[in-house]
Amino acid sequence: MKIVFLSCHSGLVFRGAETVCDSLANSLAKRHEVTVFQPKKFDADRPYRIIEIPIRGGDKKVSRTILKFLRLDRAHREILAFSLRAIGRCLFIRPDIIVPMNGNWVILISKIYSFLSNARLVVSGQSAISPDPLTLRLRPNLFVCLSGQNETCVKHAAPKQRTVLIPNGVDLNAFAPAPKTNPYGLPRPVVLCAAGPDRYKNVQETIQAVSRLDGISLLVMGGSQETREMGTRLLGARFRQTTAPHDQMPAIFNSADLFTLVSESSEAFGVVYLEAMACNLPVVATDDELRRGIVGDAGLYVEDPHDIDGYSRALATALAADWGNLPRKQAEKFDWDEIARQYELEFKALMK
């Protein structure tokens, strides 16, 4: 099969959807012709073809104008231009399957192309548990739900939509246990939190919870200016906030003793939990059905991330426990190669 992904942020950032795109394309490229349209190529080669379509990004100064509501502000116009250029190249590739990794214009343009070319349009619920109504109105040939909650929301909003439940996965070869290091010189034990700047990630609550534990350090990969200021003020030398390329993240996970992320329950999945557990890190996560499905018995749960005392106790308990190889065994349930085979079966069914 010829499979095309449209990912308008890959190569620029490496968040959940971008990680999924790269990992899934890697696995599928072992048996199929895979092309990914993205703004910037990676430093390292990939087994799939990358076609670079530069994109500058949006202007925050106009983010609250009527233009954004109409999806015609600079950021959305850039995404529209990206989508049109990618689809133009698809006229020569003639893919069997087209997978837009982003919403709005990317899905709309992909839908138009799939209608005219008879390519099958496949969309996955990477953005949120409750999908964008526009996506469902466009009726992709297949909607890949990441969790039972995601599937329930899709079926409620669009009962006739064809769906399949396939979770995200992790590359178990890239993310694996290794001897502990301490590249940032933080006092041990070290709690790791990897999160974007979005407020719903609750990184500020994580900083407050760690600050109530004597001798515990916090390493934040990502975060925001606000979290940087708070962490420096509350934790001093026990705090470090930085960033690293995704291919360096296995070493970062292996430098920590515990991983935590207590995002709000609206978050779609959380590949970072799998990456942490694959490196045999126990996890402290939000207590909801989605996280329990991902983390299982390889961590502890926080019912209310804003209850700083309760969150702090969960961190202390997790650090004191002997988890053995339980986190790694849990991550092995989400091997990307196996998950890619599930995608492959669904793609073949669409082509019949």
BALOBA-1460 file (C-alpha; in Angstrom, 3 decimals):
// residues 352
<rec num="1" residu="m" x="0.000" y="0.000" z="0.000"/>
<rec num="2" residu="k" x="0.931" y="3.615" z="-0.474"/>
<rec num="3" residu="i" x="0.341" y="5.472" z="2.789"/>
<rec num="4" residu="v" x="0.663" y="9.241" z="3.232"/>
<rec num="5" residu="f" x="0.728" y="11.193" z="6.502"/>
<rec num="6" residu="l" x="0.204" y="14.953" z="6.738"/>
<rec num="7" residu="s" x="1.801" y="16.303" z="9.919"/>
<rec num="8" residu="c" x="2.117" y="20.083" z="9.911"/>
<rec num="9" residu="h" x="4.323" y="20.282" z="13.047"/>
<rec num="10" residu="s" x="6.627" y="17.262" z="12.704"/>
<rec num="11" residu="g" x="10.273" y="18.239" z="12.698"/>
<rec num="12" residu="l" x="9.467" y="21.472" z="14.537"/>
<rec num="13" residu="v" x="8.123" y="19.982" z="17.768"/>
<rec num="14" residu="f" x="7.861" y="16.429" z="19.084"/>
<rec num="15" residu="r" x="4.626" y="16.181" z="21.053"/>
<rec num="16" residu="g" x="2.133" y="13.339" z="21.171"/>
<rec num="17" residu="a" x="0.797" y="13.498" z="17.602"/>
<rec num="18" residu="e" x="4.256" y="14.045" z="16.134"/>
<rec num="19" residu="t" x="5.642" y="11.093" z="18.103"/>
<rec num="20" residu="v" x="2.769" y="8.915" z="16.897"/>
<rec num="21" residu="c" x="3.282" y="9.959" z="13.287"/>
<rec num="22" residu="d" x="6.994" y="9.161" z="13.337"/>
<rec num="23" residu="s" x="6.635" y="5.861" z="15.198"/>
<rec num="24" residu="l" x="3.721" y="4.603" z="13.131"/>
<rec num="25" residu="a" x="5.395" y="5.594" z="9.868"/>
<rec num="26" residu="n" x="8.578" y="3.826" z="10.984"/>
<rec num="27" residu="s" x="6.726" y="0.579" z="11.627"/>
<rec num="28" residu="l" x="4.535" y="0.668" z="8.511"/>
<rec num="29" residu="a" x="7.516" y="1.484" z="6.278"/>
<rec num="30" residu="k" x="8.831" y="-2.054" z="6.892"/>
<rec num="31" residu="r" x="6.101" y="-3.410" z="4.599"/>
<rec num="32" residu="h" x="4.606" y="-0.450" z="2.728"/>
<rec num="33" residu="e" x="5.526" y="2.695" z="0.820"/>
<rec num="34" residu="v" x="5.149" y="5.464" z="3.402"/>
<rec num="35" residu="t" x="5.476" y="9.218" z="2.833"/>
<rec num="36" residu="v" x="5.216" y="11.921" z="5.487"/>
<rec num="37" residu="f" x="4.662" y="15.581" z="4.592"/>
<rec num="38" residu="q" x="6.091" y="17.775" z="7.341"/>
<rec num="39" residu="p" x="7.638" y="21.245" z="7.749"/>
<rec num="40" residu="k" x="11.180" y="20.143" z="8.595"/>
<rec num="41" residu="k" x="13.214" y="16.985" z="8.188"/>
<rec num="42" residu="f" x="14.789" y="15.219" z="11.158"/>
<rec num="43" residu="d" x="18.523" y="15.185" z="11.791"/>
<rec num="44" residu="a" x="18.593" y="11.392" z="11.532"/>
<rec num="45" residu="d" x="17.384" y="9.395" z="8.534"/>
<rec num="46" residu="r" x="14.076" y="7.545" z="8.619"/>
<rec num="47" residu="p" x="12.990" y="4.372" z="6.779"/>
<rec num="48" residu="y" x="10.103" y="6.309" z="5.244"/>
<rec num="49" residu="r" x="10.195" y="9.195" z="2.781"/>
<rec num="50" residu="i" x="9.893" y="12.720" z="4.151"/>
<rec num="51" residu="i" x="8.773" y="15.555" z="1.893"/>
<rec num="52" residu="e" x="9.540" y="18.907" z="3.486"/>
<rec num="53" residu="i" x="6.961" y="21.701" z="3.237"/>
<rec num="54" residu="p" x="8.134" y="24.659" z="5.378"/>
<rec num="55" residu="i" x="5.686" y="26.402" z="7.670"/>
<rec num="56" residu="r" x="6.368" y="29.495" z="9.758"/>
<rec num="57" residu="g" x="3.660" y="29.247" z="12.407"/>
<rec num="58" residu="g" x="1.155" y="31.777" z="13.628"/>
<rec num="59" residu="d" x="1.164" y="35.267" z="15.061"/>
<rec num="60" residu="k" x="0.001" y="35.271" z="18.676"/>
<rec num="61" residu="k" x="-1.054" y="38.916" z="18.390"/>
<rec num="62" residu="v" x="-4.051" y="37.979" z="16.268"/>
<rec num="63" residu="s" x="-4.962" y="34.801" z="18.144"/>
<rec num="64" residu="r" x="-8.163" y="36.286" z="19.605"/>
<rec num="65" residu="t" x="-9.500" y="38.003" z="16.510"/>
<rec num="66" residu="i" x="-12.429" y="37.007" z="14.311"/>
<rec num="67" residu="l" x="-9.841" y="35.620" z="11.905"/>
<rec num="68" residu="k" x="-8.989" y="32.831" z="14.310"/>
<rec num="69" residu="f" x="-12.667" y="32.033" z="14.786"/>
<rec num="70" residu="l" x="-12.933" y="31.681" z="11.002"/>
<rec num="71" residu="r" x="-9.635" y="29.740" z="10.940"/>
<rec num="72" residu="l" x="-8.131" y="32.392" z="8.703"/>
<rec num="73" residu="d" x="-5.552" y="33.910" z="11.051"/>
<rec num="74" residu="r" x="-1.905" y="33.598" z="10.077"/>
<rec num="75" residu="a" x="-1.384" y="30.253" z="11.814"/>
<rec num="76" residu="h" x="-4.378" y="28.645" z="10.114"/>
<rec num="77" residu="r" x="-3.489" y="30.185" z="6.745"/>
<rec num="78" residu="e" x="-0.048" y="28.598" z="7.054"/>
<rec num="79" residu="i" x="-1.657" y="25.231" z="7.789"/>
<rec num="80" residu="l" x="-4.011" y="25.672" z="4.832"/>
<rec num="81" residu="a" x="-1.069" y="26.438" z="2.540"/>
<rec num="82" residu="f" x="0.793" y="23.416" z="3.914"/>
<rec num="83" residu="s" x="-2.228" y="21.179" z="3.274"/>
<rec num="84" residu="l" x="-2.757" y="22.412" z="-0.275"/>
<rec num="85" residu="r" x="0.897" y="21.940" z="-1.195"/>
<rec num="86" residu="a" x="0.931" y="18.448" z="0.332"/>
<rec num="87" residu="i" x="-2.222" y="17.411" z="-1.472"/>
<rec num="88" residu="g" x="-0.789" y="18.785" z="-4.699"/>
<rec num="89" residu="r" x="2.134" y="16.393" z="-4.327"/>
<rec num="90" residu="c" x="-0.302" y="13.557" z="-3.567"/>
<rec num="91" residu="l" x="-1.552" y="13.858" z="-7.143"/>
<rec num="92" residu="f" x="1.753" y="12.296" z="-8.183"/>
<rec num="93" residu="i" x="2.042" y="9.793" z="-5.320"/>
<rec num="94" residu="r" x="-1.563" y="8.582" z="-5.573"/>
<rec num="95" residu="p" x="-1.784" y="7.110" z="-2.057"/>
<rec num="96" residu="d" x="-4.208" y="4.380" z="-1.057"/>
<rec num="97" residu="i" x="-4.453" y="5.717" z="2.508"/>
<rec num="98" residu="i" x="-4.156" y="9.333" z="3.639"/>
<rec num="99" residu="v" x="-3.761" y="10.132" z="7.343"/>
<rec num="100" residu="p" x="-3.959" y="13.782" z="8.466"/>
<rec num="101" residu="m" x="-2.396" y="14.141" z="11.915"/>
<rec num="102" residu="n" x="-3.879" y="17.602" z="12.555"/>
<rec num="103" residu="g" x="-7.381" y="19.018" z="12.434"/>
<rec num="104" residu="n" x="-9.340" y="21.729" z="10.650"/>
<rec num="105" residu="w" x="-7.827" y="22.600" z="7.266"/>
<rec num="106" residu="v" x="-5.627" y="19.478" z="7.107"/>
<rec num="107" residu="i" x="-8.609" y="17.163" z="7.459"/>
<rec num="108" residu="l" x="-10.860" y="19.228" z="5.188"/>
<rec num="109" residu="i" x="-8.338" y="19.335" z="2.342"/>
<rec num="110" residu="s" x="-7.558" y="15.644" z="2.842"/>
<rec num="111" residu="k" x="-11.273" y="14.855" z="2.676"/>
<rec num="112" residu="i" x="-11.652" y="16.707" z="-0.609"/>
<rec num="113" residu="y" x="-8.684" y="14.848" z="-2.050"/>
<rec num="114" residu="s" x="-9.937" y="11.461" z="-0.835"/>
<rec num="115" residu="f" x="-13.349" y="12.123" z="-2.382"/>
<rec num="116" residu="l" x="-11.863" y="13.019" z="-5.750"/>
<rec num="117" residu="s" x="-9.169" y="10.322" z="-5.793"/>
<rec num="118" residu="n" x="-10.897" y="7.448" z="-3.974"/>
<rec num="119" residu="a" x="-8.068" y="7.334" z="-1.423"/>
<rec num="120" residu="r" x="-9.216" y="6.224" z="2.045"/>
<rec num="121" residu="l" x="-9.189" y="8.918" z="4.718"/>
<rec num="122" residu="v" x="-8.147" y="7.767" z="8.212"/>
<rec num="123" residu="v" x="-8.282" y="10.105" z="11.227"/>
<rec num="124" residu="s" x="-7.201" y="9.336" z="14.799"/>
<rec num="125" residu="g" x="-8.313" y="11.024" z="18.010"/>
<rec num="126" residu="q" x="-4.955" y="12.574" z="18.918"/>
<rec num="127" residu="s" x="-6.217" y="16.026" z="19.913"/>
<rec num="128" residu="a" x="-8.806" y="15.298" z="22.606"/>
<rec num="129" residu="i" x="-11.076" y="12.595" z="23.980"/>
<rec num="130" residu="s" x="-14.050" y="14.470" z="22.515"/>
<rec num="131" residu="p" x="-13.278" y="14.984" z="18.803"/>
<rec num="132" residu="d" x="-13.789" y="18.174" z="16.805"/>
<rec num="133" residu="p" x="-17.367" y="18.159" z="15.419"/>
<rec num="134" residu="l" x="-16.026" y="19.256" z="12.016"/>
<rec num="135" residu="t" x="-13.965" y="16.077" z="11.781"/>
<rec num="136" residu="l" x="-16.992" y="13.877" z="12.357"/>
<rec num="137" residu="r" x="-19.142" y="15.870" z="9.929"/>
<rec num="138" residu="l" x="-16.553" y="15.128" z="7.245"/>
<rec num="139" residu="r" x="-17.091" y="11.377" z="7.822"/>
<rec num="140" residu="p" x="-13.608" y="9.904" z="7.369"/>
<rec num="141" residu="n" x="-13.530" y="6.329" z="6.115"/>
<rec num="142" residu="l" x="-12.176" y="5.300" z="9.515"/>
<rec num="143" residu="f" x="-11.819" y="7.039" z="12.873"/>
<rec num="144" residu="v" x="-9.166" y="5.468" z="15.103"/>
<rec num="145" residu="c" x="-10.156" y="5.859" z="18.751"/>
<rec num="146" residu="l" x="-7.340" y="5.833" z="21.287"/>
<rec num="147" residu="s" x="-9.447" y="4.766" z="24.268"/>
<rec num="148" residu="g" x="-12.868" y="3.512" z="25.222"/>
<rec num="149" residu="q" x="-13.866" y="7.020" z="26.307"/>
<rec num="150" residu="n" x="-12.781" y="8.392" z="22.936"/>
<rec num="151" residu="e" x="-14.860" y="5.767" z="21.145"/>
<rec num="152" residu="t" x="-17.911" y="6.501" z="23.316"/>
<rec num="153" residu="c" x="-17.690" y="10.215" z="22.467"/>
<rec num="154" residu="v" x="-17.371" y="9.504" z="18.750"/>
<rec num="155" residu="k" x="-20.278" y="7.071" z="18.692"/>
<rec num="156" residu="h" x="-22.463" y="9.497" z="20.634"/>
<rec num="157" residu="a" x="-21.749" y="12.368" z="18.244"/>
<rec num="158" residu="a" x="-21.746" y="10.309" z="15.021"/>
<rec num="159" residu="p" x="-23.402" y="6.886" z="15.467"/>
<rec num="160" residu="k" x="-22.767" y="5.854" z="11.853"/>
<rec num="161" residu="q" x="-19.063" y="6.687" z="11.895"/>
<rec num="162" residu="r" x="-16.838" y="3.659" z="11.300"/>
<rec num="163" residu="t" x="-14.446" y="3.341" z="14.239"/>
<rec num="164" residu="v" x="-11.763" y="1.064" z="15.616"/>
<rec num="165" residu="l" x="-10.086" y="1.143" z="19.013"/>
<rec num="166" residu="i" x="-6.278" y="1.200" z="18.731"/>
<rec num="167" residu="p" x="-4.185" y="2.868" z="21.461"/>
<rec num="168" residu="n" x="-0.933" y="4.692" z="20.832"/>
<rec num="169" residu="g" x="2.299" y="2.821" z="21.424"/>
<rec num="170" residu="v" x="5.983" y="3.086" z="22.257"/>
<rec num="171" residu="d" x="9.190" y="2.037" z="20.516"/>
<rec num="172" residu="l" x="10.508" y="-0.534" z="22.975"/>
<rec num="173" residu="n" x="13.924" y="-0.601" z="21.327"/>
<rec num="174" residu="a" x="14.503" y="3.150" z="21.570"/>
<rec num="175" residu="f" x="12.995" y="3.450" z="25.053"/>
<rec num="176" residu="a" x="14.539" y="0.846" z="27.336"/>
<rec num="177" residu="p" x="16.086" y="0.673" z="30.818"/>
<rec num="178" residu="a" x="19.716" y="1.788" z="31.122"/>
<rec num="179" residu="p" x="22.108" y="2.618" z="33.965"/>
<rec num="180" residu="k" x="21.158" y="5.742" z="35.886"/>
<rec num="181" residu="t" x="22.921" y="8.969" z="34.987"/>
<rec num="182" residu="n" x="22.645" y="12.486" z="36.403"/>
<rec num="183" residu="p" x="23.326" y="14.929" z="33.553"/>
<rec num="184" residu="y" x="21.906" y="17.927" z="35.416"/>
<rec num="185" residu="g" x="23.553" y="17.269" z="38.772"/>
<rec num="186" residu="l" x="20.292" y="17.294" z="40.713"/>
<rec num="187" residu="p" x="20.184" y="15.768" z="44.207"/>
<rec num="188" residu="r" x="18.586" y="12.324" z="44.111"/>
<rec num="189" residu="p" x="15.932" y="11.078" z="44.020"/>
<rec num="190" residu="v" x="14.766" y="12.908" z="40.887"/>
<rec num="191" residu="v" x="11.133" y="13.240" z="39.827"/>
<rec num="192" residu="l" x="10.705" y="13.846" z="36.080"/>
<rec num="193" residu="c" x="7.811" y="15.675" z="34.433"/>
<rec num="194" residu="a" x="7.704" y="16.050" z="30.647"/>
<rec num="195" residu="a" x="4.961" y="18.379" z="29.465"/>
<rec num="196" residu="g" x="4.222" y="21.237" z="27.112"/>
<rec num="197" residu="p" x="3.421" y="24.765" z="28.273"/>
<rec num="198" residu="d" x="-0.345" y="24.174" z="28.357"/>
<rec num="199" residu="r" x="-1.992" y="24.945" z="31.682"/>
<rec num="200" residu="y" x="-4.043" y="21.727" z="31.641"/>
<rec num="201" residu="k" x="-0.798" y="19.758" z="32.112"/>
<rec num="202" residu="n" x="-0.775" y="21.005" z="35.752"/>
<rec num="203" residu="v" x="3.003" y="21.399" z="35.926"/>
<rec num="204" residu="q" x="2.586" y="24.146" z="38.533"/>
<rec num="205" residu="e" x="0.814" y="21.683" z="40.814"/>
<rec num="206" residu="t" x="3.670" y="19.229" z="40.289"/>
<rec num="207" residu="i" x="6.184" y="21.857" z="41.394"/>
<rec num="208" residu="q" x="4.156" y="22.637" z="44.502"/>
<rec num="209" residu="a" x="3.801" y="18.940" z="45.379"/>
<rec num="210" residu="v" x="7.533" y="18.255" z="45.049"/>
<rec num="211" residu="s" x="8.359" y="21.373" z="47.080"/>
<rec num="212" residu="r" x="6.678" y="19.762" z="50.095"/>
<rec num="213" residu="l" x="9.059" y="16.790" z="49.988"/>
<rec num="214" residu="d" x="12.448" y="17.263" z="51.631"/>
<rec num="215" residu="g" x="15.459" y="16.341" z="49.501"/>
<rec num="216" residu="i" x="13.443" y="15.513" z="46.345"/>
<rec num="217" residu="s" x="14.441" y="17.132" z="43.040"/>
<rec num="218" residu="l" x="12.259" y="17.933" z="40.050"/>
<rec num="219" residu="l" x="13.331" y="17.910" z="36.406"/>
<rec num="220" residu="v" x="10.820" y="19.485" z="34.016"/>
<rec num="221" residu="m" x="11.267" y="18.839" z="30.311"/>
<rec num="222" residu="g" x="9.248" y="21.527" z="28.562"/>
<rec num="223" residu="g" x="6.990" y="23.622" z="30.786"/>
<rec num="224" residu="s" x="6.489" y="27.383" z="30.504"/>
<rec num="225" residu="q" x="8.037" y="30.599" z="31.747"/>
<rec num="226" residu="e" x="5.608" y="30.562" z="34.674"/>
<rec num="227" residu="t" x="6.669" y="27.069" z="35.727"/>
<rec num="228" residu="r" x="10.321" y="28.010" z="35.378"/>
<rec num="229" residu="e" x="9.875" y="30.971" z="37.729"/>
<rec num="230" residu="m" x="7.821" y="28.959" z="40.225"/>
<rec num="231" residu="g" x="10.233" y="26.036" z="40.259"/>
<rec num="232" residu="t" x="13.244" y="28.268" z="40.793"/>
<rec num="233" residu="r" x="11.485" y="30.093" z="43.616"/>
<rec num="234" residu="l" x="10.112" y="27.039" z="45.449"/>
<rec num="235" residu="l" x="12.831" y="24.441" z="44.811"/>
<rec num="236" residu="g" x="16.018" y="26.375" z="44.129"/>
<rec num="237" residu="a" x="18.918" y="23.982" z="43.418"/>
<rec num="238" residu="r" x="16.508" y="21.023" z="43.443"/>
<rec num="239" residu="f" x="14.864" y="22.251" z="40.215"/>
<rec num="240" residu="r" x="15.822" y="22.247" z="36.575"/>
<rec num="241" residu="q" x="13.669" y="23.076" z="33.548"/>
<rec num="242" residu="t" x="15.023" y="22.466" z="30.073"/>
<rec num="243" residu="t" x="14.265" y="20.826" z="26.714"/>
<rec num="244" residu="a" x="15.913" y="18.111" z="24.654"/>
<rec num="245" residu="p" x="15.418" y="16.526" z="21.224"/>
<rec num="246" residu="h" x="13.158" y="13.506" z="21.291"/>
<rec num="247" residu="d" x="15.976" y="11.101" z="20.488"/>
<rec num="248" residu="q" x="17.667" y="12.177" z="23.729"/>
<rec num="249" residu="m" x="14.609" y="11.480" z="25.867"/>
<rec num="250" residu="p" x="15.460" y="7.820" z="26.654"/>
<rec num="251" residu="a" x="18.593" y="9.028" z="28.446"/>
<rec num="252" residu="i" x="16.520" y="11.671" z="30.258"/>
<rec num="253" residu="f" x="14.027" y="9.072" z="31.481"/>
<rec num="254" residu="n" x="16.881" y="6.878" z="32.629"/>
<rec num="255" residu="s" x="18.304" y="9.751" z="34.689"/>
<rec num="256" residu="a" x="15.161" y="9.934" z="36.854"/>
<rec num="257" residu="d" x="13.673" y="7.820" z="39.632"/>
<rec num="258" residu="l" x="9.979" y="8.560" z="39.066"/>
<rec num="259" residu="f" x="7.830" y="10.058" z="36.316"/>
<rec num="260" residu="t" x="4.751" y="12.171" z="36.929"/>
<rec num="261" residu="l" x="2.193" y="13.950" z="34.778"/>
<rec num="262" residu="v" x="-1.232" y="14.860" z="36.135"/>
<rec num="263" residu="s" x="-2.935" y="16.416" z="33.128"/>
<rec num="264" residu="e" x="-6.645" y="17.149" z="33.148"/>
<rec num="265" residu="s" x="-8.843" y="14.267" z="32.013"/>
<rec num="266" residu="s" x="-9.587" y="15.954" z="28.661"/>
<rec num="267" residu="e" x="-6.132" y="14.935" z="27.380"/>
<rec num="268" residu="a" x="-6.447" y="12.435" z="24.528"/>
<rec num="269" residu="f" x="-3.809" y="9.886" z="25.539"/>
<rec num="270" residu="g" x="-0.282" y="10.535" z="26.833"/>
<rec num="271" residu="v" x="2.469" y="8.699" z="24.947"/>
<rec num="272" residu="v" x="4.966" y="10.057" z="27.467"/>
<rec num="273" residu="y" x="3.625" y="7.648" z="30.111"/>
<rec num="274" residu="l" x="4.515" y="4.737" z="27.850"/>
<rec num="275" residu="e" x="7.981" y="6.130" z="27.158"/>
<rec num="276" residu="a" x="8.635" y="6.514" z="30.885"/>
<rec num="277" residu="m" x="7.425" y="3.003" z="31.717"/>
<rec num="278" residu="a" x="9.419" y="1.522" z="28.835"/>
<rec num="279" residu="c" x="12.493" y="2.881" z="30.649"/>
<rec num="280" residu="n" x="11.133" y="1.118" z="33.755"/>
<rec num="281" residu="l" x="10.075" y="4.303" z="35.549"/>
<rec num="282" residu="p" x="7.041" y="4.077" z="37.846"/>
<rec num="283" residu="v" x="4.406" y="6.731" z="37.247"/>
<rec num="284" residu="v" x="2.186" y="9.047" z="39.245"/>
<rec num="285" residu="a" x="-0.746" y="10.078" z="37.040"/>
<rec num="286" residu="t" x="-4.245" y="11.501" z="37.101"/>
<rec num="287" residu="d" x="-6.826" y="9.040" z="38.414"/>
<rec num="288" residu="d" x="-9.176" y="8.465" z="35.501"/>
<rec num="289" residu="e" x="-10.152" y="5.585" z="33.252"/>
<rec num="290" residu="l" x="-7.730" y="6.563" z="30.499"/>
<rec num="291" residu="r" x="-4.621" y="6.721" z="32.709"/>
<rec num="292" residu="r" x="-5.527" y="3.515" z="34.511"/>
<rec num="293" residu="g" x="-5.766" y="1.834" z="31.123"/>
<rec num="294" residu="i" x="-2.302" y="3.094" z="30.183"/>
<rec num="295" residu="v" x="-0.402" y="2.818" z="33.485"/>
<rec num="296" residu="g" x="-2.193" y="-0.142" z="35.054"/>
<rec num="297" residu="d" x="-0.409" y="-1.330" z="38.208"/>
<rec num="298" residu="a" x="2.859" y="0.398" z="37.284"/>
<rec num="299" residu="g" x="2.122" y="3.560" z="39.255"/>
<rec num="300" residu="l" x="-0.068" y="5.487" z="41.643"/>
<rec num="301" residu="y" x="-2.952" y="7.832" z="40.948"/>
<rec num="302" residu="v" x="-3.986" y="11.308" z="42.051"/>
<rec num="303" residu="e" x="-7.731" y="11.877" z="42.153"/>
<rec num="304" residu="d" x="-7.436" y="15.676" z="42.263"/>
<rec num="305" residu="p" x="-4.155" y="17.170" z="40.944"/>
<rec num="306" residu="h" x="-5.057" y="20.436" z="42.689"/>
<rec num="307" residu="d" x="-4.989" y="18.687" z="46.078"/>
<rec num="308" residu="i" x="-1.305" y="19.389" z="46.622"/>
<rec num="309" residu="d" x="-1.061" y="17.427" z="49.881"/>
<rec num="310" residu="g" x="-2.590" y="14.320" z="48.320"/>
<rec num="311" residu="y" x="-0.399" y="14.663" z="45.243"/>
<rec num="312" residu="s" x="2.704" y="15.075" z="47.396"/>
<rec num="313" residu="r" x="1.863" y="11.935" z="49.411"/>
<rec num="314" residu="a" x="1.442" y="9.927" z="46.209"/>
<rec num="315" residu="l" x="4.876" y="11.020" z="45.002"/>
<rec num="316" residu="a" x="6.501" y="10.089" z="48.322"/>
<rec num="317" residu="t" x="4.799" y="6.684" z="48.387"/>
<rec num="318" residu="a" x="5.783" y="5.932" z="44.788"/>
<rec num="319" residu="l" x="9.409" y="6.859" z="45.444"/>
<rec num="320" residu="a" x="9.548" y="4.589" z="48.481"/>
<rec num="321" residu="a" x="8.046" y="1.533" z="46.740"/>
<rec num="322" residu="d" x="9.930" y="-1.271" z="45.002"/>
<rec num="323" residu="w" x="8.420" y="-1.491" z="41.526"/>
<rec num="324" residu="g" x="10.738" y="-4.144" z="40.107"/>
<rec num="325" residu="n" x="10.206" y="-4.514" z="36.351"/>
<rec num="326" residu="l" x="6.480" y="-3.802" z="36.521"/>
<rec num="327" residu="p" x="6.642" y="-0.508" z="34.552"/>
<rec num="328" residu="r" x="8.570" y="-2.093" z="31.681"/>
<rec num="329" residu="k" x="6.169" y="-5.046" z="31.527"/>
<rec num="330" residu="q" x="3.226" y="-2.657" z="31.355"/>
<rec num="331" residu="a" x="4.830" y="-0.717" z="28.495"/>
<rec num="332" residu="e" x="5.389" y="-3.942" z="26.564"/>
<rec num="333" residu="k" x="1.621" y="-4.175" z="26.091"/>
<rec num="334" residu="f" x="1.885" y="-1.122" z="23.805"/>
<rec num="335" residu="d" x="4.641" y="-2.196" z="21.396"/>
<rec num="336" residu="w" x="4.449" y="0.033" z="18.300"/>
<rec num="337" residu="d" x="5.192" y="-2.826" z="15.915"/>
<rec num="338" residu="e" x="2.156" y="-4.734" z="17.170"/>
<rec num="339" residu="i" x="-0.021" y="-1.629" z="17.112"/>
<rec num="340" residu="a" x="1.153" y="-0.843" z="13.570"/>
<rec num="341" residu="r" x="-0.014" y="-4.306" z="12.524"/>
<rec num="342" residu="q" x="-3.477" y="-3.438" z="13.823"/>
<rec num="343" residu="y" x="-3.438" y="-0.288" z="11.673"/>
<rec num="344" residu="e" x="-2.256" y="-2.366" z="8.730"/>
<rec num="345" residu="l" x="-5.165" y="-4.787" z="9.073"/>
<rec num="346" residu="e" x="-7.650" y="-1.909" z="9.199"/>
<rec num="347" residu="f" x="-6.050" y="-0.245" z="6.164"/>
<rec num="348" residu="k" x="-6.305" y="-3.479" z="4.181"/>
<rec num="349" residu="a" x="-9.946" y="-3.849" z="5.166"/>
<rec num="350" residu="l" x="-10.634" y="-0.340" z="3.846"/>
<rec num="351" residu="m" x="-9.108" y="-1.232" z="0.489"/>
<rec num="352" residu="k" x="-11.441" y="-4.194" z="-0.099"/>
